[in-house]
Amino acid sequence: MSFQSALESLRAAQKPSLGTPAYSRLVNRPAARYVAAAVSTRGMTPNQATVISALLSGTAIVILAVAQPRWWTGLLIGGLLVAGYIMDSVDGQLARLYRGGSKAGEWLDHTIDCTKTVSLQLAVAISWFRFPQVDSDYALLIPLGYAVVASVSFFGLIIMPTLRPKPVQVPEGAEGEAWWRKFALLPTDYGFLCLAFLFAGISPLFCWIYIGFFVLNACALALALRKWWRELVVLDRAS
């Protein structure tokens, strides 16, 4: 398949965008579409894309944990995380292009996503401990708390679709979503968080950005848990 034909096929086989934050929807997925079209001409498989994503993100996490914060380390860490997130979307794009994935591939993708989601926050804790960037040791509780928030959020997003009735497919653009919602969800967007790590070498600025992400994600999780519980209670009563 040529690059152009692969690109056209991918444009016609995108996941529904309803509920997807702005960065993932407007930046990451379109970028991944072009990368997927390019690597498909070389026969790359979805699992290979997943492994490349893991290597890129894993390298960034290791650098974050062991390297003295410098302006250039922030650019390197952020760049690797952004590239890793693009490849994380490429594996799904390739699966749709090849008209099917595998249960093993889905397991691999989710396992790596869960690992990097928690490890990234733990790497921040290690960095703040090894290279003090905050005045109090109590500040280390922030990335540790973020790891809890991130893991619970990831678990909820994975398990809720298995507990809901199968959704009715609607045409793209016909969901009736408010235009601002995708921007309101930006703080919960992993890809948007990756951009924040471009400033990881500028300690005071990054600390405040990171704390802001943590607070907003903790609030979003609290609202989501309340929504998920009420939704499931309604489903239980209906059954």
C-alpha beads as a LAMMPS data file, in Angstrom:
LAMMPS data file: protein, C-alpha beads

239 atoms
238 bonds

1 atom types
1 bond types

-500.0 500.0 xlo xhi
-500.0 500.0 ylo yhi
-500.0 500.0 zlo zhi

Masses

1 110.0

Atoms # bond

1 1 1 0.000 0.000 0.000
2 1 1 1.352 3.446 -0.932
3 1 1 1.666 6.284 1.586
4 1 1 -1.209 8.235 0.058
5 1 1 -3.589 5.283 -0.111
6 1 1 -2.714 4.328 3.470
7 1 1 -3.363 7.902 4.583
8 1 1 -6.748 7.975 2.881
9 1 1 -7.700 4.641 4.438
10 1 1 -6.718 5.896 7.881
11 1 1 -8.745 9.072 7.495
12 1 1 -11.808 6.941 6.879
13 1 1 -11.143 4.608 9.818
14 1 1 -10.649 6.886 12.819
15 1 1 -11.953 6.225 16.322
16 1 1 -14.871 8.396 17.501
17 1 1 -13.512 11.622 18.980
18 1 1 -16.306 12.205 21.500
19 1 1 -14.833 12.779 24.958
20 1 1 -11.256 13.008 23.673
21 1 1 -9.212 15.984 24.954
22 1 1 -8.016 18.611 22.493
23 1 1 -4.333 17.656 22.266
24 1 1 -4.985 13.991 21.560
25 1 1 -7.766 14.851 19.129
26 1 1 -6.261 17.776 17.231
27 1 1 -2.511 17.114 17.421
28 1 1 -1.544 13.578 18.424
29 1 1 -3.984 11.564 16.326
30 1 1 -3.393 13.554 13.096
31 1 1 0.388 13.317 13.594
32 1 1 0.129 9.584 14.291
33 1 1 -1.962 9.145 11.155
34 1 1 0.870 10.455 8.970
35 1 1 3.473 8.381 10.829
36 1 1 1.316 5.257 10.570
37 1 1 0.838 5.789 6.830
38 1 1 4.603 6.163 6.408
39 1 1 5.661 3.139 8.485
40 1 1 2.951 0.958 6.943
41 1 1 4.837 1.163 3.665
42 1 1 7.714 -0.565 5.501
43 1 1 5.441 -3.234 6.924
44 1 1 5.626 -2.156 10.562
45 1 1 3.210 -4.097 12.765
46 1 1 1.074 -2.606 15.579
47 1 1 3.088 -4.502 18.204
48 1 1 6.339 -3.100 16.830
49 1 1 4.897 0.413 17.110
50 1 1 3.891 -0.336 20.714
51 1 1 7.419 -1.466 21.572
52 1 1 8.932 1.660 19.972
53 1 1 6.519 3.774 22.004
54 1 1 7.628 1.977 25.177
55 1 1 11.314 2.508 24.367
56 1 1 10.844 6.240 23.699
57 1 1 8.771 6.838 26.832
58 1 1 10.946 4.561 28.962
59 1 1 14.107 6.398 27.905
60 1 1 12.514 9.722 28.850
61 1 1 11.457 8.373 32.252
62 1 1 14.961 7.045 33.001
63 1 1 16.570 10.357 32.022
64 1 1 14.085 12.214 34.216
65 1 1 14.978 10.031 37.208
66 1 1 18.788 10.020 36.870
67 1 1 19.840 13.247 35.103
68 1 1 20.497 16.593 36.766
69 1 1 17.754 18.955 35.589
70 1 1 19.037 21.247 32.836
71 1 1 17.187 23.188 30.175
72 1 1 18.283 20.707 27.520
73 1 1 17.281 17.646 29.556
74 1 1 13.754 19.055 29.713
75 1 1 13.643 19.409 25.936
76 1 1 14.979 15.867 25.538
77 1 1 12.551 14.357 28.060
78 1 1 9.553 16.226 26.673
79 1 1 10.488 15.405 23.079
80 1 1 10.845 11.699 23.825
81 1 1 7.529 11.614 25.706
82 1 1 5.728 13.401 22.863
83 1 1 7.245 11.023 20.304
84 1 1 6.351 8.047 22.495
85 1 1 2.749 9.221 22.715
86 1 1 2.559 9.582 18.941
87 1 1 3.782 6.006 18.537
88 1 1 1.239 4.927 21.159
89 1 1 -1.433 6.135 18.753
90 1 1 0.349 4.692 15.728
91 1 1 -0.180 1.105 16.937
92 1 1 -3.963 1.587 16.964
93 1 1 -3.858 3.354 13.611
94 1 1 -1.950 0.438 12.095
95 1 1 -4.404 -2.063 13.588
96 1 1 -7.291 -0.222 11.928
97 1 1 -5.372 0.098 8.671
98 1 1 -4.765 -3.659 8.632
99 1 1 -8.443 -4.145 9.571
100 1 1 -7.940 -5.851 12.866
101 1 1 -5.793 -6.080 15.943
102 1 1 -5.145 -8.862 18.402
103 1 1 -5.984 -9.494 22.040
104 1 1 -2.277 -9.934 22.760
105 1 1 -1.550 -6.586 21.123
106 1 1 -4.297 -4.856 23.103
107 1 1 -2.953 -6.379 26.325
108 1 1 0.575 -5.235 25.467
109 1 1 -0.623 -1.709 24.684
110 1 1 -2.622 -1.323 27.911
111 1 1 0.121 -2.861 30.052
112 1 1 2.736 -0.461 28.706
113 1 1 0.348 2.485 29.046
114 1 1 -0.305 1.616 32.686
115 1 1 3.406 1.179 33.392
116 1 1 4.459 4.491 31.883
117 1 1 1.532 6.371 33.447
118 1 1 2.657 5.426 36.968
119 1 1 6.424 5.335 36.312
120 1 1 6.446 8.903 34.996
121 1 1 5.128 10.243 38.299
122 1 1 7.522 8.079 40.310
123 1 1 10.407 9.400 38.203
124 1 1 9.406 12.937 39.189
125 1 1 9.516 11.884 42.856
126 1 1 12.978 10.367 42.354
127 1 1 14.209 13.503 40.562
128 1 1 12.900 15.799 43.286
129 1 1 14.546 13.595 45.922
130 1 1 17.940 13.305 44.192
131 1 1 18.083 16.898 42.956
132 1 1 16.062 18.949 45.483
133 1 1 13.870 21.375 43.587
134 1 1 11.407 22.052 46.384
135 1 1 11.886 23.410 49.902
136 1 1 10.149 20.640 51.839
137 1 1 10.367 16.862 51.751
138 1 1 6.589 16.849 52.050
139 1 1 6.506 18.028 48.430
140 1 1 7.534 14.499 47.443
141 1 1 4.004 13.471 48.360
142 1 1 2.772 15.395 45.291
143 1 1 4.239 13.070 42.611
144 1 1 3.399 10.057 44.789
145 1 1 -0.187 11.281 45.029
146 1 1 -0.167 11.946 41.279
147 1 1 0.864 8.310 40.716
148 1 1 -2.215 7.190 42.662
149 1 1 -4.494 9.597 40.777
150 1 1 -3.061 8.571 37.407
151 1 1 -3.339 4.830 38.077
152 1 1 -6.917 5.033 39.403
153 1 1 -7.938 7.228 36.467
154 1 1 -6.392 4.796 33.999
155 1 1 -8.106 1.848 35.660
156 1 1 -11.478 3.606 35.546
157 1 1 -11.128 4.514 31.874
158 1 1 -10.249 0.909 31.030
159 1 1 -12.897 -0.874 33.108
160 1 1 -15.894 1.424 32.569
161 1 1 -16.410 0.502 28.882
162 1 1 -16.567 -3.175 29.911
163 1 1 -19.348 -2.448 32.426
164 1 1 -21.494 -0.267 30.194
165 1 1 -23.893 -1.544 27.548
166 1 1 -22.381 -1.553 24.081
167 1 1 -22.669 2.024 22.758
168 1 1 -24.612 2.869 19.644
169 1 1 -22.323 4.085 16.885
170 1 1 -23.044 7.590 15.627
171 1 1 -21.531 9.391 12.634
172 1 1 -18.439 11.480 13.323
173 1 1 -19.426 15.074 14.082
174 1 1 -22.998 14.147 15.001
175 1 1 -22.385 13.574 18.718
176 1 1 -23.552 17.034 19.748
177 1 1 -20.545 17.692 21.992
178 1 1 -20.027 21.254 23.238
179 1 1 -17.119 22.888 21.383
180 1 1 -15.310 23.845 24.610
181 1 1 -15.395 20.395 26.222
182 1 1 -12.285 19.083 24.465
183 1 1 -10.347 22.094 25.775
184 1 1 -11.742 21.730 29.294
185 1 1 -10.374 18.169 29.291
186 1 1 -6.837 19.294 28.377
187 1 1 -5.389 18.952 31.921
188 1 1 -6.351 15.249 31.871
189 1 1 -4.703 14.700 28.485
190 1 1 -1.525 12.603 28.844
191 1 1 -0.150 14.163 25.675
192 1 1 -0.625 17.659 27.081
193 1 1 1.224 16.544 30.226
194 1 1 4.073 15.352 27.990
195 1 1 4.428 18.928 26.703
196 1 1 4.794 20.153 30.287
197 1 1 7.948 18.051 30.635
198 1 1 9.642 20.259 28.055
199 1 1 10.123 22.564 31.049
200 1 1 11.412 19.812 33.343
201 1 1 14.869 21.400 33.326
202 1 1 13.549 24.735 34.595
203 1 1 12.895 23.743 38.188
204 1 1 10.678 26.500 39.670
205 1 1 8.493 26.769 36.584
206 1 1 8.103 23.016 36.106
207 1 1 7.253 22.448 39.775
208 1 1 4.324 24.855 39.598
209 1 1 3.135 23.475 36.246
210 1 1 3.323 19.928 37.611
211 1 1 1.469 20.830 40.803
212 1 1 -1.229 22.476 38.697
213 1 1 -1.647 19.307 36.648
214 1 1 -1.852 17.234 39.820
215 1 1 -4.539 19.391 41.418
216 1 1 -6.648 19.527 38.255
217 1 1 -6.345 15.780 37.673
218 1 1 -7.245 15.007 41.290
219 1 1 -10.368 17.169 40.941
220 1 1 -11.242 15.555 37.610
221 1 1 -10.853 12.085 39.129
222 1 1 -13.144 12.983 42.031
223 1 1 -15.823 14.122 39.577
224 1 1 -15.316 11.048 37.382
225 1 1 -15.592 8.631 40.312
226 1 1 -18.862 10.251 41.351
227 1 1 -20.177 10.083 37.775
228 1 1 -19.085 6.460 37.251
229 1 1 -20.630 5.316 40.534
230 1 1 -23.984 6.975 39.793
231 1 1 -23.975 5.562 36.260
232 1 1 -23.358 2.031 37.490
233 1 1 -25.981 2.319 40.233
234 1 1 -28.543 3.293 37.563
235 1 1 -27.504 0.323 35.438
236 1 1 -27.828 -2.002 38.440
237 1 1 -31.331 -0.765 39.161
238 1 1 -32.339 -1.135 35.523
239 1 1 -31.169 -4.745 35.464

Bonds

1 1 1 2
2 1 2 3
3 1 3 4
4 1 4 5
5 1 5 6
6 1 6 7
7 1 7 8
8 1 8 9
9 1 9 10
10 1 10 11
11 1 11 12
12 1 12 13
13 1 13 14
14 1 14 15
15 1 15 16
16 1 16 17
17 1 17 18
18 1 18 19
19 1 19 20
20 1 20 21
21 1 21 22
22 1 22 23
23 1 23 24
24 1 24 25
25 1 25 26
26 1 26 27
27 1 27 28
28 1 28 29
29 1 29 30
30 1 30 31
31 1 31 32
32 1 32 33
33 1 33 34
34 1 34 35
35 1 35 36
36 1 36 37
37 1 37 38
38 1 38 39
39 1 39 40
40 1 40 41
41 1 41 42
42 1 42 43
43 1 43 44
44 1 44 45
45 1 45 46
46 1 46 47
47 1 47 48
48 1 48 49
49 1 49 50
50 1 50 51
51 1 51 52
52 1 52 53
53 1 53 54
54 1 54 55
55 1 55 56
56 1 56 57
57 1 57 58
58 1 58 59
59 1 59 60
60 1 60 61
61 1 61 62
62 1 62 63
63 1 63 64
64 1 64 65
65 1 65 66
66 1 66 67
67 1 67 68
68 1 68 69
69 1 69 70
70 1 70 71
71 1 71 72
72 1 72 73
73 1 73 74
74 1 74 75
75 1 75 76
76 1 76 77
77 1 77 78
78 1 78 79
79 1 79 80
80 1 80 81
81 1 81 82
82 1 82 83
83 1 83 84
84 1 84 85
85 1 85 86
86 1 86 87
87 1 87 88
88 1 88 89
89 1 89 90
90 1 90 91
91 1 91 92
92 1 92 93
93 1 93 94
94 1 94 95
95 1 95 96
96 1 96 97
97 1 97 98
98 1 98 99
99 1 99 100
100 1 100 101
101 1 101 102
102 1 102 103
103 1 103 104
104 1 104 105
105 1 105 106
106 1 106 107
107 1 107 108
108 1 108 109
109 1 109 110
110 1 110 111
111 1 111 112
112 1 112 113
113 1 113 114
114 1 114 115
115 1 115 116
116 1 116 117
117 1 117 118
118 1 118 119
119 1 119 120
120 1 120 121
121 1 121 122
122 1 122 123
123 1 123 124
124 1 124 125
125 1 125 126
126 1 126 127
127 1 127 128
128 1 128 129
129 1 129 130
130 1 130 131
131 1 131 132
132 1 132 133
133 1 133 134
134 1 134 135
135 1 135 136
136 1 136 137
137 1 137 138
138 1 138 139
139 1 139 140
140 1 140 141
141 1 141 142
142 1 142 143
143 1 143 144
144 1 144 145
145 1 145 146
146 1 146 147
147 1 147 148
148 1 148 149
149 1 149 150
150 1 150 151
151 1 151 152
152 1 152 153
153 1 153 154
154 1 154 155
155 1 155 156
156 1 156 157
157 1 157 158
158 1 158 159
159 1 159 160
160 1 160 161
161 1 161 162
162 1 162 163
163 1 163 164
164 1 164 165
165 1 165 166
166 1 166 167
167 1 167 168
168 1 168 169
169 1 169 170
170 1 170 171
171 1 171 172
172 1 172 173
173 1 173 174
174 1 174 175
175 1 175 176
176 1 176 177
177 1 177 178
178 1 178 179
179 1 179 180
180 1 180 181
181 1 181 182
182 1 182 183
183 1 183 184
184 1 184 185
185 1 185 186
186 1 186 187
187 1 187 188
188 1 188 189
189 1 189 190
190 1 190 191
191 1 191 192
192 1 192 193
193 1 193 194
194 1 194 195
195 1 195 196
196 1 196 197
197 1 197 198
198 1 198 199
199 1 199 200
200 1 200 201
201 1 201 202
202 1 202 203
203 1 203 204
204 1 204 205
205 1 205 206
206 1 206 207
207 1 207 208
208 1 208 209
209 1 209 210
210 1 210 211
211 1 211 212
212 1 212 213
213 1 213 214
214 1 214 215
215 1 215 216
216 1 216 217
217 1 217 218
218 1 218 219
219 1 219 220
220 1 220 221
221 1 221 222
222 1 222 223
223 1 223 224
224 1 224 225
225 1 225 226
226 1 226 227
227 1 227 228
228 1 228 229
229 1 229 230
230 1 230 231
231 1 231 232
232 1 232 233
233 1 233 234
234 1 234 235
235 1 235 236
236 1 236 237
237 1 237 238
238 1 238 239
